[in-house]
Every structure is written in C-alpha cells, then in structure tokens.
Amino acid sequence: MKKYEYKFAKTKAKIGFDYEKKIKELEHEWNELGQHGWKFCSWGDGVVIFIREIEE
C-alpha cells in the first residue's frame, strides 16, 4: 500500500508592487519543493498543501 505525507504551507502576501518579482519568487520556492519530491495537492483558506509519497 502506498503511503503519503503532507506539507501545509501558509500563503503570505508579499510586500511590494512588483508582480513579476513575486511570481519569480513563488516559482523558485515551488521548484525547490519539487526538487524534494513535493507535489502541489490543493489550496484554500490561506494554506497551500503539498503531497509526496513516502518511500519505504
């Protein structure tokens, strides 16, 4: 049976008006999580949820 773990990350408003910079920062953060096996699962109510399979 496959097993999974979840990561809950608070979404926080970035200060400033440079939308392109904010997008680049988020892209970098999500790519870092992806490099560690985390996959986007869902979001809502100020939280982003990531999932990854637990290897035994």
PDBQT receptor file of N, H, CA, C and O in Angstrom, charges set to zero:
ATOM      1  N   MET A   1       0.846  -1.173   0.000  1.00  0.00    +0.000 N 
ATOM      2  CA  MET A   1       0.000   0.000   0.000  1.00  0.00    +0.000 C 
ATOM      3  C   MET A   1       0.900   1.248   0.000  1.00  0.00    +0.000 C 
ATOM      4  O   MET A   1       1.871   1.325   0.753  1.00  0.00    +0.000 OA
ATOM      5  N   LYS A   2       0.568   2.196  -0.835  1.00  0.00    +0.000 N 
ATOM      6  H   LYS A   2      -0.221   2.134  -1.446  1.00  0.00    +0.000 HD
ATOM      7  CA  LYS A   2       1.320   3.451  -0.887  1.00  0.00    +0.000 C 
ATOM      8  C   LYS A   2       0.994   4.296   0.340  1.00  0.00    +0.000 C 
ATOM      9  O   LYS A   2      -0.134   4.299   0.834  1.00  0.00    +0.000 OA
ATOM     10  N   LYS A   3       2.009   5.011   0.816  1.00  0.00    +0.000 N 
ATOM     11  H   LYS A   3       2.925   5.008   0.415  1.00  0.00    +0.000 HD
ATOM     12  CA  LYS A   3       1.824   5.923   1.944  1.00  0.00    +0.000 C 
ATOM     13  C   LYS A   3       2.296   7.308   1.519  1.00  0.00    +0.000 C 
ATOM     14  O   LYS A   3       3.209   7.453   0.707  1.00  0.00    +0.000 OA
ATOM     15  N   TYR A   4       1.655   8.312   2.084  1.00  0.00    +0.000 N 
ATOM     16  H   TYR A   4       0.912   8.194   2.744  1.00  0.00    +0.000 HD
ATOM     17  CA  TYR A   4       1.946   9.691   1.705  1.00  0.00    +0.000 C 
ATOM     18  C   TYR A   4       2.158  10.551   2.938  1.00  0.00    +0.000 C 
ATOM     19  O   TYR A   4       1.694  10.227   4.032  1.00  0.00    +0.000 OA
ATOM     20  N   GLU A   5       2.869  11.655   2.738  1.00  0.00    +0.000 N 
ATOM     21  H   GLU A   5       3.246  11.918   1.850  1.00  0.00    +0.000 HD
ATOM     22  CA  GLU A   5       2.969  12.682   3.761  1.00  0.00    +0.000 C 
ATOM     23  C   GLU A   5       2.562  14.005   3.125  1.00  0.00    +0.000 C 
ATOM     24  O   GLU A   5       2.649  14.185   1.911  1.00  0.00    +0.000 OA
ATOM     25  N   TYR A   6       2.120  14.919   3.969  1.00  0.00    +0.000 N 
ATOM     26  H   TYR A   6       2.049  14.773   4.956  1.00  0.00    +0.000 HD
ATOM     27  CA  TYR A   6       1.616  16.201   3.500  1.00  0.00    +0.000 C 
ATOM     28  C   TYR A   6       2.396  17.341   4.131  1.00  0.00    +0.000 C 
ATOM     29  O   TYR A   6       2.884  17.229   5.255  1.00  0.00    +0.000 OA
ATOM     30  N   LYS A   7       2.505  18.432   3.399  1.00  0.00    +0.000 N 
ATOM     31  H   LYS A   7       2.108  18.523   2.486  1.00  0.00    +0.000 HD
ATOM     32  CA  LYS A   7       3.150  19.651   3.891  1.00  0.00    +0.000 C 
ATOM     33  C   LYS A   7       2.148  20.780   3.722  1.00  0.00    +0.000 C 
ATOM     34  O   LYS A   7       1.639  21.010   2.624  1.00  0.00    +0.000 OA
ATOM     35  N   PHE A   8       1.868  21.481   4.806  1.00  0.00    +0.000 N 
ATOM     36  H   PHE A   8       2.282  21.295   5.697  1.00  0.00    +0.000 HD
ATOM     37  CA  PHE A   8       0.968  22.624   4.780  1.00  0.00    +0.000 C 
ATOM     38  C   PHE A   8       1.818  23.891   4.874  1.00  0.00    +0.000 C 
ATOM     39  O   PHE A   8       2.567  24.067   5.834  1.00  0.00    +0.000 OA
ATOM     40  N   ALA A   9       1.706  24.753   3.898  1.00  0.00    +0.000 N 
ATOM     41  H   ALA A   9       1.098  24.610   3.118  1.00  0.00    +0.000 HD
ATOM     42  CA  ALA A   9       2.476  25.991   3.864  1.00  0.00    +0.000 C 
ATOM     43  C   ALA A   9       1.522  27.175   3.874  1.00  0.00    +0.000 C 
ATOM     44  O   ALA A   9       0.607  27.260   3.055  1.00  0.00    +0.000 OA
ATOM     45  N   LYS A  10       1.747  28.084   4.807  1.00  0.00    +0.000 N 
ATOM     46  H   LYS A  10       2.491  28.015   5.472  1.00  0.00    +0.000 HD
ATOM     47  CA  LYS A  10       0.927  29.299   4.861  1.00  0.00    +0.000 C 
ATOM     48  C   LYS A  10       1.228  30.158   3.648  1.00  0.00    +0.000 C 
ATOM     49  O   LYS A  10       2.384  30.316   3.256  1.00  0.00    +0.000 OA
ATOM     50  N   THR A  11       0.191  30.705   3.064  1.00  0.00    +0.000 N 
ATOM     51  H   THR A  11      -0.748  30.576   3.383  1.00  0.00    +0.000 HD
ATOM     52  CA  THR A  11       0.414  31.673   1.992  1.00  0.00    +0.000 C 
ATOM     53  C   THR A  11       0.470  33.043   2.649  1.00  0.00    +0.000 C 
ATOM     54  O   THR A  11      -0.392  33.402   3.451  1.00  0.00    +0.000 OA
ATOM     55  N   LYS A  12       1.472  33.779   2.302  1.00  0.00    +0.000 N 
ATOM     56  H   LYS A  12       2.172  33.487   1.650  1.00  0.00    +0.000 HD
ATOM     57  CA  LYS A  12       1.624  35.101   2.890  1.00  0.00    +0.000 C 
ATOM     58  C   LYS A  12       1.728  36.118   1.770  1.00  0.00    +0.000 C 
ATOM     59  O   LYS A  12       2.348  35.865   0.737  1.00  0.00    +0.000 OA
ATOM     60  N   ALA A  13       1.124  37.253   1.983  1.00  0.00    +0.000 N 
ATOM     61  H   ALA A  13       0.620  37.459   2.822  1.00  0.00    +0.000 HD
ATOM     62  CA  ALA A  13       1.175  38.320   0.982  1.00  0.00    +0.000 C 
ATOM     63  C   ALA A  13       2.577  38.911   0.966  1.00  0.00    +0.000 C 
ATOM     64  O   ALA A  13       3.108  39.310   2.003  1.00  0.00    +0.000 OA
ATOM     65  N   LYS A  14       3.156  38.961  -0.200  1.00  0.00    +0.000 N 
ATOM     66  H   LYS A  14       2.724  38.638  -1.042  1.00  0.00    +0.000 HD
ATOM     67  CA  LYS A  14       4.467  39.577  -0.352  1.00  0.00    +0.000 C 
ATOM     68  C   LYS A  14       4.268  41.094  -0.428  1.00  0.00    +0.000 C 
ATOM     69  O   LYS A  14       3.342  41.583  -1.075  1.00  0.00    +0.000 OA
ATOM     70  N   ILE A  15       5.134  41.803   0.228  1.00  0.00    +0.000 N 
ATOM     71  H   ILE A  15       5.886  41.405   0.754  1.00  0.00    +0.000 HD
ATOM     72  CA  ILE A  15       5.039  43.271   0.239  1.00  0.00    +0.000 C 
ATOM     73  C   ILE A  15       5.665  43.821  -1.041  1.00  0.00    +0.000 C 
ATOM     74  O   ILE A  15       6.714  43.350  -1.480  1.00  0.00    +0.000 OA
ATOM     75  N   GLY A  16       5.029  44.801  -1.624  1.00  0.00    +0.000 N 
ATOM     76  H   GLY A  16       4.177  45.184  -1.268  1.00  0.00    +0.000 HD
ATOM     77  CA  GLY A  16       5.569  45.452  -2.805  1.00  0.00    +0.000 C 
ATOM     78  C   GLY A  16       4.622  45.359  -3.982  1.00  0.00    +0.000 C 
ATOM     79  O   GLY A  16       3.587  44.696  -3.926  1.00  0.00    +0.000 OA
ATOM     80  N   PHE A  17       5.002  46.039  -5.047  1.00  0.00    +0.000 N 
ATOM     81  H   PHE A  17       5.843  46.578  -5.092  1.00  0.00    +0.000 HD
ATOM     82  CA  PHE A  17       4.130  46.122  -6.207  1.00  0.00    +0.000 C 
ATOM     83  C   PHE A  17       4.674  45.392  -7.427  1.00  0.00    +0.000 C 
ATOM     84  O   PHE A  17       4.009  45.354  -8.462  1.00  0.00    +0.000 OA
ATOM     85  N   ASP A  18       5.847  44.821  -7.330  1.00  0.00    +0.000 N 
ATOM     86  H   ASP A  18       6.387  44.852  -6.489  1.00  0.00    +0.000 HD
ATOM     87  CA  ASP A  18       6.471  44.158  -8.462  1.00  0.00    +0.000 C 
ATOM     88  C   ASP A  18       5.903  42.742  -8.617  1.00  0.00    +0.000 C 
ATOM     89  O   ASP A  18       6.455  41.781  -8.080  1.00  0.00    +0.000 OA
ATOM     90  N   TYR A  19       4.805  42.628  -9.350  1.00  0.00    +0.000 N 
ATOM     91  H   TYR A  19       4.357  43.409  -9.786  1.00  0.00    +0.000 HD
ATOM     92  CA  TYR A  19       4.101  41.361  -9.530  1.00  0.00    +0.000 C 
ATOM     93  C   TYR A  19       5.001  40.305 -10.168  1.00  0.00    +0.000 C 
ATOM     94  O   TYR A  19       4.987  39.148  -9.749  1.00  0.00    +0.000 OA
ATOM     95  N   GLU A  20       5.774  40.686 -11.164  1.00  0.00    +0.000 N 
ATOM     96  H   GLU A  20       5.785  41.626 -11.504  1.00  0.00    +0.000 HD
ATOM     97  CA  GLU A  20       6.669  39.741 -11.846  1.00  0.00    +0.000 C 
ATOM     98  C   GLU A  20       7.695  39.155 -10.873  1.00  0.00    +0.000 C 
ATOM     99  O   GLU A  20       8.004  37.965 -10.929  1.00  0.00    +0.000 OA
ATOM    100  N   LYS A  21       8.214  39.993  -9.992  1.00  0.00    +0.000 N 
ATOM    101  H   LYS A  21       7.963  40.960  -9.947  1.00  0.00    +0.000 HD
ATOM    102  CA  LYS A  21       9.190  39.532  -8.993  1.00  0.00    +0.000 C 
ATOM    103  C   LYS A  21       8.530  38.534  -8.039  1.00  0.00    +0.000 C 
ATOM    104  O   LYS A  21       9.130  37.517  -7.691  1.00  0.00    +0.000 OA
ATOM    105  N   LYS A  22       7.303  38.822  -7.618  1.00  0.00    +0.000 N 
ATOM    106  H   LYS A  22       6.816  39.648  -7.900  1.00  0.00    +0.000 HD
ATOM    107  CA  LYS A  22       6.581  37.921  -6.713  1.00  0.00    +0.000 C 
ATOM    108  C   LYS A  22       6.375  36.558  -7.364  1.00  0.00    +0.000 C 
ATOM    109  O   LYS A  22       6.539  35.524  -6.717  1.00  0.00    +0.000 OA
ATOM    110  N   ILE A  23       6.017  36.558  -8.641  1.00  0.00    +0.000 N 
ATOM    111  H   ILE A  23       5.883  37.398  -9.167  1.00  0.00    +0.000 HD
ATOM    112  CA  ILE A  23       5.799  35.311  -9.371  1.00  0.00    +0.000 C 
ATOM    113  C   ILE A  23       7.102  34.523  -9.475  1.00  0.00    +0.000 C 
ATOM    114  O   ILE A  23       7.107  33.306  -9.287  1.00  0.00    +0.000 OA
ATOM    115  N   LYS A  24       8.199  35.204  -9.771  1.00  0.00    +0.000 N 
ATOM    116  H   LYS A  24       8.195  36.192  -9.924  1.00  0.00    +0.000 HD
ATOM    117  CA  LYS A  24       9.507  34.536  -9.854  1.00  0.00    +0.000 C 
ATOM    118  C   LYS A  24       9.898  33.914  -8.511  1.00  0.00    +0.000 C 
ATOM    119  O   LYS A  24      10.434  32.806  -8.470  1.00  0.00    +0.000 OA
ATOM    120  N   GLU A  25       9.628  34.632  -7.411  1.00  0.00    +0.000 N 
ATOM    121  H   GLU A  25       9.193  35.532  -7.445  1.00  0.00    +0.000 HD
ATOM    122  CA  GLU A  25       9.948  34.112  -6.085  1.00  0.00    +0.000 C 
ATOM    123  C   GLU A  25       9.126  32.869  -5.772  1.00  0.00    +0.000 C 
ATOM    124  O   GLU A  25       9.658  31.883  -5.262  1.00  0.00    +0.000 OA
ATOM    125  N   LEU A  26       7.831  32.912  -6.077  1.00  0.00    +0.000 N 
ATOM    126  H   LEU A  26       7.399  33.713  -6.492  1.00  0.00    +0.000 HD
ATOM    127  CA  LEU A  26       6.974  31.742  -5.847  1.00  0.00    +0.000 C 
ATOM    128  C   LEU A  26       7.411  30.560  -6.709  1.00  0.00    +0.000 C 
ATOM    129  O   LEU A  26       7.438  29.420  -6.246  1.00  0.00    +0.000 OA
ATOM    130  N   GLU A  27       7.747  30.839  -7.944  1.00  0.00    +0.000 N 
ATOM    131  H   GLU A  27       7.725  31.765  -8.320  1.00  0.00    +0.000 HD
ATOM    132  CA  GLU A  27       8.213  29.784  -8.852  1.00  0.00    +0.000 C 
ATOM    133  C   GLU A  27       9.472  29.125  -8.277  1.00  0.00    +0.000 C 
ATOM    134  O   GLU A  27       9.606  27.902  -8.303  1.00  0.00    +0.000 OA
ATOM    135  N   HIS A  28      10.385  29.939  -7.762  1.00  0.00    +0.000 N 
ATOM    136  H   HIS A  28      10.276  30.933  -7.741  1.00  0.00    +0.000 HD
ATOM    137  CA  HIS A  28      11.610  29.406  -7.162  1.00  0.00    +0.000 C 
ATOM    138  C   HIS A  28      11.283  28.524  -5.945  1.00  0.00    +0.000 C 
ATOM    139  O   HIS A  28      11.816  27.423  -5.810  1.00  0.00    +0.000 OA
ATOM    140  N   GLU A  29      10.408  29.017  -5.070  1.00  0.00    +0.000 N 
ATOM    141  H   GLU A  29       9.975  29.912  -5.180  1.00  0.00    +0.000 HD
ATOM    142  CA  GLU A  29      10.023  28.262  -3.866  1.00  0.00    +0.000 C 
ATOM    143  C   GLU A  29       9.376  26.926  -4.236  1.00  0.00    +0.000 C 
ATOM    144  O   GLU A  29       9.707  25.892  -3.656  1.00  0.00    +0.000 OA
ATOM    145  N   TRP A  30       8.453  26.949  -5.200  1.00  0.00    +0.000 N 
ATOM    146  H   TRP A  30       8.183  27.789  -5.671  1.00  0.00    +0.000 HD
ATOM    147  CA  TRP A  30       7.757  25.721  -5.587  1.00  0.00    +0.000 C 
ATOM    148  C   TRP A  30       8.694  24.758  -6.296  1.00  0.00    +0.000 C 
ATOM    149  O   TRP A  30       8.564  23.546  -6.130  1.00  0.00    +0.000 OA
ATOM    150  N   ASN A  31       9.635  25.267  -7.082  1.00  0.00    +0.000 N 
ATOM    151  H   ASN A  31       9.741  26.252  -7.217  1.00  0.00    +0.000 HD
ATOM    152  CA  ASN A  31      10.612  24.395  -7.732  1.00  0.00    +0.000 C 
ATOM    153  C   ASN A  31      11.526  23.738  -6.699  1.00  0.00    +0.000 C 
ATOM    154  O   ASN A  31      11.923  22.584  -6.864  1.00  0.00    +0.000 OA
ATOM    155  N   GLU A  32      11.862  24.471  -5.632  1.00  0.00    +0.000 N 
ATOM    156  H   GLU A  32      11.540  25.408  -5.497  1.00  0.00    +0.000 HD
ATOM    157  CA  GLU A  32      12.657  23.887  -4.543  1.00  0.00    +0.000 C 
ATOM    158  C   GLU A  32      11.886  22.726  -3.906  1.00  0.00    +0.000 C 
ATOM    159  O   GLU A  32      12.457  21.662  -3.667  1.00  0.00    +0.000 OA
ATOM    160  N   LEU A  33      10.609  22.924  -3.635  1.00  0.00    +0.000 N 
ATOM    161  H   LEU A  33      10.146  23.789  -3.829  1.00  0.00    +0.000 HD
ATOM    162  CA  LEU A  33       9.793  21.851  -3.061  1.00  0.00    +0.000 C 
ATOM    163  C   LEU A  33       9.720  20.665  -4.018  1.00  0.00    +0.000 C 
ATOM    164  O   LEU A  33       9.808  19.515  -3.588  1.00  0.00    +0.000 OA
ATOM    165  N   GLY A  34       9.562  20.938  -5.304  1.00  0.00    +0.000 N 
ATOM    166  H   GLY A  34       9.491  21.872  -5.653  1.00  0.00    +0.000 HD
ATOM    167  CA  GLY A  34       9.510  19.880  -6.306  1.00  0.00    +0.000 C 
ATOM    168  C   GLY A  34      10.788  19.066  -6.350  1.00  0.00    +0.000 C 
ATOM    169  O   GLY A  34      10.746  17.854  -6.562  1.00  0.00    +0.000 OA
ATOM    170  N   GLN A  35      11.925  19.722  -6.150  1.00  0.00    +0.000 N 
ATOM    171  H   GLN A  35      11.959  20.706  -5.977  1.00  0.00    +0.000 HD
ATOM    172  CA  GLN A  35      13.206  19.021  -6.129  1.00  0.00    +0.000 C 
ATOM    173  C   GLN A  35      13.302  18.057  -4.947  1.00  0.00    +0.000 C 
ATOM    174  O   GLN A  35      14.086  17.109  -4.976  1.00  0.00    +0.000 OA
ATOM    175  N   HIS A  36      12.508  18.300  -3.919  1.00  0.00    +0.000 N 
ATOM    176  H   HIS A  36      11.871  19.070  -3.896  1.00  0.00    +0.000 HD
ATOM    177  CA  HIS A  36      12.491  17.430  -2.744  1.00  0.00    +0.000 C 
ATOM    178  C   HIS A  36      11.313  16.451  -2.783  1.00  0.00    +0.000 C 
ATOM    179  O   HIS A  36      10.994  15.813  -1.780  1.00  0.00    +0.000 OA
ATOM    180  N   GLY A  37      10.674  16.340  -3.948  1.00  0.00    +0.000 N 
ATOM    181  H   GLY A  37      10.933  16.859  -4.763  1.00  0.00    +0.000 HD
ATOM    182  CA  GLY A  37       9.617  15.353  -4.125  1.00  0.00    +0.000 C 
ATOM    183  C   GLY A  37       8.214  15.816  -3.805  1.00  0.00    +0.000 C 
ATOM    184  O   GLY A  37       7.267  15.038  -3.923  1.00  0.00    +0.000 OA
ATOM    185  N   TRP A  38       8.056  17.074  -3.401  1.00  0.00    +0.000 N 
ATOM    186  H   TRP A  38       8.825  17.706  -3.306  1.00  0.00    +0.000 HD
ATOM    187  CA  TRP A  38       6.730  17.581  -3.066  1.00  0.00    +0.000 C 
ATOM    188  C   TRP A  38       5.956  17.941  -4.334  1.00  0.00    +0.000 C 
ATOM    189  O   TRP A  38       6.508  18.527  -5.265  1.00  0.00    +0.000 OA
ATOM    190  N   LYS A  39       4.687  17.586  -4.357  1.00  0.00    +0.000 N 
ATOM    191  H   LYS A  39       4.239  17.110  -3.600  1.00  0.00    +0.000 HD
ATOM    192  CA  LYS A  39       3.797  17.869  -5.476  1.00  0.00    +0.000 C 
ATOM    193  C   LYS A  39       2.605  18.664  -4.951  1.00  0.00    +0.000 C 
ATOM    194  O   LYS A  39       2.042  18.340  -3.905  1.00  0.00    +0.000 OA
ATOM    195  N   PHE A  40       2.227  19.712  -5.690  1.00  0.00    +0.000 N 
ATOM    196  H   PHE A  40       2.684  19.975  -6.540  1.00  0.00    +0.000 HD
ATOM    197  CA  PHE A  40       1.064  20.514  -5.296  1.00  0.00    +0.000 C 
ATOM    198  C   PHE A  40      -0.165  19.625  -5.217  1.00  0.00    +0.000 C 
ATOM    199  O   PHE A  40      -0.410  18.804  -6.101  1.00  0.00    +0.000 OA
ATOM    200  N   CYS A  41      -0.934  19.797  -4.150  1.00  0.00    +0.000 N 
ATOM    201  H   CYS A  41      -0.734  20.464  -3.432  1.00  0.00    +0.000 HD
ATOM    202  CA  CYS A  41      -2.130  18.984  -3.950  1.00  0.00    +0.000 C 
ATOM    203  C   CYS A  41      -3.395  19.845  -3.976  1.00  0.00    +0.000 C 
ATOM    204  O   CYS A  41      -4.325  19.568  -4.733  1.00  0.00    +0.000 OA
ATOM    205  N   SER A  42      -3.422  20.886  -3.147  1.00  0.00    +0.000 N 
ATOM    206  H   SER A  42      -2.666  21.111  -2.532  1.00  0.00    +0.000 HD
ATOM    207  CA  SER A  42      -4.626  21.709  -3.037  1.00  0.00    +0.000 C 
ATOM    208  C   SER A  42      -4.275  23.022  -2.346  1.00  0.00    +0.000 C 
ATOM    209  O   SER A  42      -3.160  23.193  -1.853  1.00  0.00    +0.000 OA
ATOM    210  N   TRP A  43      -5.229  23.947  -2.314  1.00  0.00    +0.000 N 
ATOM    211  H   TRP A  43      -6.135  23.808  -2.715  1.00  0.00    +0.000 HD
ATOM    212  CA  TRP A  43      -5.038  25.193  -1.599  1.00  0.00    +0.000 C 
ATOM    213  C   TRP A  43      -6.378  25.730  -1.154  1.00  0.00    +0.000 C 
ATOM    214  O   TRP A  43      -7.419  25.381  -1.712  1.00  0.00    +0.000 OA
ATOM    215  N   GLY A  44      -6.346  26.575  -0.149  1.00  0.00    +0.000 N 
ATOM    216  H   GLY A  44      -5.501  26.858   0.304  1.00  0.00    +0.000 HD
ATOM    217  CA  GLY A  44      -7.555  27.212   0.334  1.00  0.00    +0.000 C 
ATOM    218  C   GLY A  44      -7.350  27.772   1.727  1.00  0.00    +0.000 C 
ATOM    219  O   GLY A  44      -6.507  27.284   2.480  1.00  0.00    +0.000 OA
ATOM    220  N   ASP A  45      -8.102  28.772   2.065  1.00  0.00    +0.000 N 
ATOM    221  H   ASP A  45      -8.786  29.168   1.453  1.00  0.00    +0.000 HD
ATOM    222  CA  ASP A  45      -8.098  29.376   3.387  1.00  0.00    +0.000 C 
ATOM    223  C   ASP A  45      -6.693  29.756   3.861  1.00  0.00    +0.000 C 
ATOM    224  O   ASP A  45      -6.350  29.559   5.027  1.00  0.00    +0.000 OA
ATOM    225  N   GLY A  46      -5.889  30.300   2.953  1.00  0.00    +0.000 N 
ATOM    226  H   GLY A  46      -6.168  30.460   2.006  1.00  0.00    +0.000 HD
ATOM    227  CA  GLY A  46      -4.565  30.777   3.319  1.00  0.00    +0.000 C 
ATOM    228  C   GLY A  46      -3.501  29.710   3.453  1.00  0.00    +0.000 C 
ATOM    229  O   GLY A  46      -2.425  29.974   3.990  1.00  0.00    +0.000 OA
ATOM    230  N   VAL A  47      -3.786  28.489   2.969  1.00  0.00    +0.000 N 
ATOM    231  H   VAL A  47      -4.660  28.274   2.534  1.00  0.00    +0.000 HD
ATOM    232  CA  VAL A  47      -2.836  27.388   3.082  1.00  0.00    +0.000 C 
ATOM    233  C   VAL A  47      -2.685  26.695   1.724  1.00  0.00    +0.000 C 
ATOM    234  O   VAL A  47      -3.666  26.465   1.018  1.00  0.00    +0.000 OA
ATOM    235  N   VAL A  48      -1.436  26.368   1.375  1.00  0.00    +0.000 N 
ATOM    236  H   VAL A  48      -0.639  26.555   1.949  1.00  0.00    +0.000 HD
ATOM    237  CA  VAL A  48      -1.156  25.567   0.185  1.00  0.00    +0.000 C 
ATOM    238  C   VAL A  48      -0.712  24.199   0.690  1.00  0.00    +0.000 C 
ATOM    239  O   VAL A  48       0.113  24.105   1.600  1.00  0.00    +0.000 OA
ATOM    240  N   ILE A  49      -1.264  23.131   0.095  1.00  0.00    +0.000 N 
ATOM    241  H   ILE A  49      -1.934  23.208  -0.644  1.00  0.00    +0.000 HD
ATOM    242  CA  ILE A  49      -0.964  21.776   0.552  1.00  0.00    +0.000 C 
ATOM    243  C   ILE A  49      -0.175  21.046  -0.524  1.00  0.00    +0.000 C 
ATOM    244  O   ILE A  49      -0.553  21.034  -1.696  1.00  0.00    +0.000 OA
ATOM    245  N   PHE A  50       0.932  20.437  -0.099  1.00  0.00    +0.000 N 
ATOM    246  H   PHE A  50       1.239  20.447   0.853  1.00  0.00    +0.000 HD
ATOM    247  CA  PHE A  50       1.778  19.631  -0.973  1.00  0.00    +0.000 C 
ATOM    248  C   PHE A  50       1.756  18.192  -0.464  1.00  0.00    +0.000 C 
ATOM    249  O   PHE A  50       1.517  17.951   0.719  1.00  0.00    +0.000 OA
ATOM    250  N   ILE A  51       2.004  17.249  -1.351  1.00  0.00    +0.000 N 
ATOM    251  H   ILE A  51       2.199  17.445  -2.312  1.00  0.00    +0.000 HD
ATOM    252  CA  ILE A  51       1.990  15.830  -1.007  1.00  0.00    +0.000 C 
ATOM    253  C   ILE A  51       3.199  15.155  -1.638  1.00  0.00    +0.000 C 
ATOM    254  O   ILE A  51       3.667  15.567  -2.700  1.00  0.00    +0.000 OA
ATOM    255  N   ARG A  52       3.700  14.119  -0.981  1.00  0.00    +0.000 N 
ATOM    256  H   ARG A  52       3.320  13.785  -0.119  1.00  0.00    +0.000 HD
ATOM    257  CA  ARG A  52       4.718  13.276  -1.598  1.00  0.00    +0.000 C 
ATOM    258  C   ARG A  52       4.585  11.866  -1.027  1.00  0.00    +0.000 C 
ATOM    259  O   ARG A  52       4.186  11.661   0.119  1.00  0.00    +0.000 OA
ATOM    260  N   GLU A  53       4.932  10.923  -1.867  1.00  0.00    +0.000 N 
ATOM    261  H   GLU A  53       5.257  11.090  -2.798  1.00  0.00    +0.000 HD
ATOM    262  CA  GLU A  53       4.859   9.529  -1.458  1.00  0.00    +0.000 C 
ATOM    263  C   GLU A  53       6.026   9.211  -0.527  1.00  0.00    +0.000 C 
ATOM    264  O   GLU A  53       7.151   9.658  -0.749  1.00  0.00    +0.000 OA
ATOM    265  N   ILE A  54       5.749   8.448   0.497  1.00  0.00    +0.000 N 
ATOM    266  H   ILE A  54       4.835   8.085   0.677  1.00  0.00    +0.000 HD
ATOM    267  CA  ILE A  54       6.779   8.004   1.424  1.00  0.00    +0.000 C 
ATOM    268  C   ILE A  54       7.396   6.741   0.873  1.00  0.00    +0.000 C 
ATOM    269  O   ILE A  54       6.698   5.766   0.594  1.00  0.00    +0.000 OA
ATOM    270  N   GLU A  55       8.714   6.760   0.715  1.00  0.00    +0.000 N 
ATOM    271  H   GLU A  55       9.281   7.552   0.941  1.00  0.00    +0.000 HD
ATOM    272  CA  GLU A  55       9.412   5.580   0.242  1.00  0.00    +0.000 C 
ATOM    273  C   GLU A  55       9.838   4.754   1.437  1.00  0.00    +0.000 C 
ATOM    274  O   GLU A  55      10.420   5.271   2.390  1.00  0.00    +0.000 OA
ATOM    275  N   GLU A  56       9.545   3.476   1.379  1.00  0.00    +0.000 N 
ATOM    276  H   GLU A  56       9.072   3.056   0.605  1.00  0.00    +0.000 HD
ATOM    277  CA  GLU A  56       9.912   2.594   2.490  1.00  0.00    +0.000 C 
ATOM    278  C   GLU A  56      11.042   1.693   2.107  1.00  0.00    +0.000 C 
ATOM    279  O   GLU A  56      11.486   0.881   2.918  1.00  0.00    +0.000 OA
TER     280      GLU A  56
